[in-house]
């Protein structure tokens, strides 16, 4: 079995770097498309006379923009690194990593962006859980603790890899624990938040059916699909790391683009009504209240609590507006 300069078995560094840049470029292209669509969704109801951002959900727009910047910079750094190793370095990619190690500014910058992108994805998962559960901070407390632990583990992983000797494997016991803790905390946040969000939406769906105001199953499907995709990608990365696989680099570089793609995909699918399965049910603009915490999410809750008004209707929220 071939041994990579970073340690581990399986693919050589040259092979994993080559496959990583191909897959990352592919997912970045999808990310660009979805970012444009999600930005259009956030701005679509503004009229020409509106010159302010009052009707735009600034938190969502800010997060999606930062994620897009992170994804773009990460791809640029990877492309430059690939050019250096495959084209300009005389001895080739294998020797390039041996010579540069993991403590160069370029490699450190890549790792910082990867961790920052992951933190943003986890923060959005917790934020979405908080909004879907009607601002219940107690339900989010365990995941906030996991996020803090993840940030600490990420800082430890960055520090140890920066100080790593060139002859030391990233899978060695001295460097293994911090990345492992980081990946485990991220996986716990993904699985827990996705499960609780889906449970909450299905619970609300039963109440809306009783009140004959439609169904929320379509938006629950969107949440499950996006959450499961993120969870599966994180689980694959964790499995590769546990197996000391040289393909770990592929999963790590690809996940930077995938996180932003999933985030923008949620905005686009709910905002454009792709989750609307029925004509007479709750429209996707209404179900977005549960996803993004818009003002009418309270109206949904109030209409369920007040059984004396079975004919009450749900106000249509605007996905573009800020959260209440």
N, C-alpha and C positions, 0 to 999 in steps of 0.2 A: 504494500500500500504506500502511496505517495504521502510524504509528510510536507505540510505547508510551512512556510516561514513563521507563521503565527502559532504554529502548533496544531494539533488535531490531525485527523486522517481523512482520506477520501480524495476530494478534488484538490488539485494543486492550486496555489494562489493565482497563477495566471488564468487557469480555467474558471475559477470562481469569480475573479475580477471581470473577466470577459463576459460571462453570463450575467453578472450583476448589472453591468452597465447597459446591456441589452434590455433586460427586464425592467430596470428602473426607467429607461427612456420610454418604453412602452406604457408603463403606468403613468408616467409624467404627461404623456400625450392625452391620456384619458382624464387626468387631473385638470389639465388646461381647459379641455372641453367642458367638464363639469363645473369648474370654477366660473366660466363665462355664463353658463346656464343659471347657476345659483345666484350670481350677482344680478342677472336680469330679473330673477324672481324677487329679489330684495328691493329692486328699484321699479318694478313694472307698474305700480299704481301711482307713481308720482306724475303729476301733470307738468306741462311746460311752465306754468305759473309758479310752481313750487321750486324755490331756489335753495331751501334749507334741507337738512337731513332729518327733519322732525318725523317724517313718516317712514324712516328706514330703521330696521333693527340693527343698530350700531354694534352691539356685542357680537352678533353673528357675522356681520360684515367684517369687523375687525379681526375676528379669529380666522375666518376663511382667507382673508388677505395675508395675515401673518403666516398661515400654513402654506399658502402659495409661494410666498417669498422664501420660506425655509426650503420648500421642495425645489425651487429654482436654483437657489444657491448651492444646495447639496448636489444637484445634478451637475452644475458647473464645476464644482470641486472634484467630483468623480470623473468627469470628462477630462479635466486637466491632469488628474492623477493617472488616468489611463494613457493619455498621450505621453506623459513623462516615462511611464514604465514600458509601454509597448513600442514607442517610436523613438524617443530621444535617448533613453538609457541604453548604452551599448550592450550590456550583458543580459538585458531582458527583464521581464516583470519580476521573476523570482529573486534575482539579485537586487533589483530596485528596492524591494521591501526589506531585504536583509540590510541594505545600506542605509535606508531612511528610518526603519523602525516605526513605532507608533507614537513617538513623542515629537514629531514634526508639527509645526503650526497647521499644515494642511490636514493632516490626519486628526489632530485634536479638534479642529473646526468642524470636520465631518461628524465626529462623535458628539460634539456639543449640539449640533443641529438635530441629530437623530434623537437625543434625549429630550431636547426642548419640544420637538414635534410630538413625541410620545406623551410628554406632560400635558400638552394642549389637548390631545385626544382624550386623555383620562379626565382632565378637568371638564371637558364638554360632556363626557359620560355622566359625571357626578352632577353637573348643572342640569342636564336633561332629567335625571332622576329626581332632583330637587323640585323642578317645575311640574313634572307629571304627578308627583305626590303632594301637590298643593302647597309647596313651601315647607314641607316637613323636614326640619334640619336633623331630627333624631335619626331618621332612616338613612341619612347620608353620612352620619358621623363615623361609622366604621370605615367607609370608603375614603373619607377625608384623612383618617389616620393612615390608611394604606397609601394614599397619595403622598403624605409627608414621609412615610417610610421609603416610598419609591424615589422621592427626590433625594433623600439621604443616600440611598443605595446607588443612585445614578451618579451623585457627586463622588462617592467612593470608587465607583468603577472608572470614572474619568481620571481620577487622581492616580489610581494604581496602574492603569494602562499608559498614562503619560510617563510615569516613572519606570516603566517596564524595561528590563534589559533585553537586548536584541536576541539573546539566546534563550530567553524565558518564554514559555508558551502561555498564551492568553487563557488556556484551559488548565493551567497549573493551579494547585491548591491555594497559592498566595494571591492569585488574581481571580479565582473562580467564584468566590462567594458573593462579591458585590454585584456582578452582572446577573448571577442567578437570583439573588434577592430582588433585583430590579425587575426582572422578567416575571417572577412569581407574583409580585405585587400588582404589576400591570394586568396580568391574567385574572387575578382575583377581582380587580375593579371591573374589568370587562364582563366577566361572567355574572358577578353579583348585580351590577347595574342593569345589564340587559335583561336578566331574569325578573328583577323587581319592576322594571318599566313595563315589560310585557304583562306581568301579573296585574299591575294596576290598570292598564288599558283594558284588559279583558274583563276585569271586575267592573269598571265603569261601563263597558259595553253591555253587560247584563242589565244594568240599571237603565240605560238608554233604551233598550228593547222593551222594558216594562213600561216606560213612559212613551213608547212609540215615537221616538225622535231619531231613529236610525241606528246604524251600527258603526263601531269603531274598530272592527276587526281588520280592515285594510291597513290602517295606520299602524296597528300592532304588528302586522306582517312586515311593514317597512322597518320598524324598529328591530324586529328579530333578525331580519335578513342582514341589515347593516351591522348590528351587534355581533351576530354569529360570524360574519366575514372577518371582522376585526379580531374576534376571539380565536378563530381558526388560524389566522396568520400569526398571532402571538404564540399560540400553542405550537405551531410548526417551528417557529424560531427557538422556542424553549427546548423542544425536542432535539433540534440540531445542536444546540449548545450543550445539552446533557450528553449527547452522543459524541461530543468532541469533533463534530463534523466540520470540514473545511468549507462546506456550503453554507455555514452560518452567516458569512458575509453577504451572500445573495439575499437571504431573508432580511437581514438588517437594512441593507440599502433599499430594498424594494418597499419595506414597511414605511419608510419616510413618505413616499408618494401615496401609498395605499391609505394612510391615515387621513390625509387631506382629501383624497378622492371619496372616501366614505362620508366624511363630514359634509362636503358639498353635495354629495348624492342625496343625503337626507333632506337638505333644504330644497333641492330641485324636485325630488319625487313628491314630497308633500305639497310644495308650493304650486307645482304645475298640475296637481290633481292626479298623478299617476297611481296614487293609492286609493282612488275612489272607485269602488267596485259596484256601487248601486246608484241608480238615479234618484231614488226616493229616500236614501239614507242620509247620514250626516256627510256633508261634502268635505273634501280634503282641506278646504280652507277652514272648516270648522274643526276638524280633527287636529289641525296644526296648533290649535289652542292648547291641546294636551302635550304636544311635542315641544313647543317653543315658549309656553307659558304666557300667551297673550291674554289680553283683558278678559275675553269671553270664556276662559277656562273656569273662572269663578261662576259664570252663568251656568256652565254645564253642571258644576257641583251643586249650585243652588237649585237648579231645576230638578236634580235627582233627590235633593233633600226635602223639597216641598211637594209631597205627594198629592196635595190638594189642588195642584195646577197641572194636571196631566196633559193639557193641551198647550203648555208653554213651549215656546220655540227657543232655539239657541241662536244668539246673535252671531253673525259671521265675523270671525276675527280676521285681521290683516297680518299675514306673515311678515310683512315689511315693517310693522310697528314694533317699537321696543316693548320689552316685557313690563308687566305692571309691577 
